[in-house]
């Protein structure tokens, strides 16, 4: 099992629009393709911070789900054009994580 901790920085004034896009379109779409979204967060004192966590059973599953989501026409034509308007892609940090034996999240 592996996790992705994805950290984004919003462009000024775009956090509310980003959260709406994530919760109304991106997360439901990805879940419909089989992604497991464990959690999503906004910065309590930093209105440019957005963090979310996804879980994968294996590297093979991650590869399959990435293809199902990011190579789809819906992603390319409907979602991707909006993303660049809202987040600063140059500051995106993706950290792959493996849970420790006593981790509650598995």
C-alpha positions as CSV (number, residue, x, y, z in Angstrom):
1,X,0.0,0.0,0.0
2,X,1.2,3.5,-0.7
3,X,-0.1,7.0,-0.3
4,X,0.4,10.3,-2.1
5,X,0.5,13.5,0.0
6,X,-0.2,16.2,-2.6
7,X,0.5,19.8,-1.6
8,X,-0.6,22.7,-3.7
9,X,-0.4,26.5,-3.5
10,X,-3.3,28.5,-4.8
11,X,-3.0,31.6,-6.9
12,X,-4.0,34.7,-4.9
13,X,-7.7,34.7,-4.1
14,X,-8.4,31.3,-5.6
15,X,-8.7,28.9,-2.7
16,X,-12.5,29.0,-2.5
17,X,-12.9,28.3,-6.2
18,X,-10.3,25.5,-6.0
19,X,-12.0,23.8,-3.1
20,X,-15.3,24.0,-5.0
21,X,-13.7,22.5,-8.1
22,X,-12.1,19.7,-6.0
23,X,-15.2,18.8,-4.0
24,X,-17.7,19.1,-6.9
25,X,-15.7,17.8,-9.8
26,X,-12.2,16.5,-9.3
27,X,-12.7,14.3,-6.3
28,X,-16.0,12.8,-7.5
29,X,-14.5,12.1,-10.9
30,X,-11.4,10.5,-9.6
31,X,-13.4,8.4,-7.1
32,X,-15.7,7.3,-10.0
33,X,-12.5,5.9,-11.7
34,X,-11.5,4.0,-8.6
35,X,-9.2,6.5,-6.7
36,X,-9.3,6.4,-3.0
37,X,-9.1,10.0,-1.6
38,X,-8.3,9.7,2.1
39,X,-8.6,13.3,3.1
40,X,-8.3,16.9,1.8
41,X,-7.4,20.0,3.8
42,X,-7.0,23.8,3.5
43,X,-4.4,25.8,5.5
44,X,-5.9,27.1,8.7
45,X,-3.7,30.2,8.7
46,X,-2.5,30.1,5.0
47,X,-5.2,30.7,2.5
48,X,-2.9,29.5,-0.3
49,X,-2.4,26.0,1.0
50,X,-4.3,22.9,-0.1
51,X,-3.3,19.4,0.8
52,X,-4.9,16.1,-0.1
53,X,-4.0,12.4,0.3
54,X,-4.7,9.5,-2.0
55,X,-4.2,5.8,-1.3
56,X,-3.2,3.0,-3.7
57,X,-3.0,-0.7,-3.1
58,X,0.1,-1.0,-5.3
59,X,2.2,0.8,-7.9
60,X,0.4,-1.1,-10.6
61,X,-3.0,0.2,-9.4
62,X,-1.5,3.7,-9.2
63,X,-0.4,3.5,-12.8
64,X,-3.8,2.1,-13.9
65,X,-5.7,4.8,-12.1
66,X,-3.5,7.6,-13.3
67,X,-4.1,6.5,-16.9
68,X,-7.9,6.2,-16.3
69,X,-8.0,9.7,-14.9
70,X,-5.4,11.8,-16.6
71,X,-5.6,10.3,-20.1
72,X,-9.4,10.6,-20.2
73,X,-11.1,13.1,-22.5
74,X,-13.0,14.5,-19.6
75,X,-9.9,15.3,-17.6
76,X,-8.1,16.8,-20.7
77,X,-11.0,18.9,-21.9
78,X,-12.9,19.8,-18.8
79,X,-10.7,19.7,-15.7
80,X,-7.1,20.4,-16.8
81,X,-7.9,23.8,-18.4
82,X,-9.3,25.0,-15.0
83,X,-6.4,23.7,-12.9
84,X,-3.8,26.1,-14.2
85,X,-6.1,29.1,-13.5
86,X,-6.3,28.3,-9.8
87,X,-3.1,26.7,-8.6
88,X,0.6,27.6,-9.0
89,X,1.8,24.3,-10.5
90,X,5.4,25.3,-10.0
91,X,4.9,24.9,-6.2
92,X,3.2,21.6,-6.3
93,X,4.9,19.0,-4.0
94,X,3.9,15.3,-4.3
95,X,5.4,13.0,-1.6
96,X,4.9,9.3,-1.8
97,X,4.5,7.6,1.6
98,X,4.3,4.1,3.0
99,X,2.5,3.6,6.3
100,X,4.5,2.4,9.3
101,X,3.3,-0.8,11.1
102,X,1.3,1.1,13.7
103,X,-0.2,3.7,11.4
104,X,-4.0,4.1,11.8
105,X,-4.3,5.1,8.2
106,X,-3.9,2.0,6.0
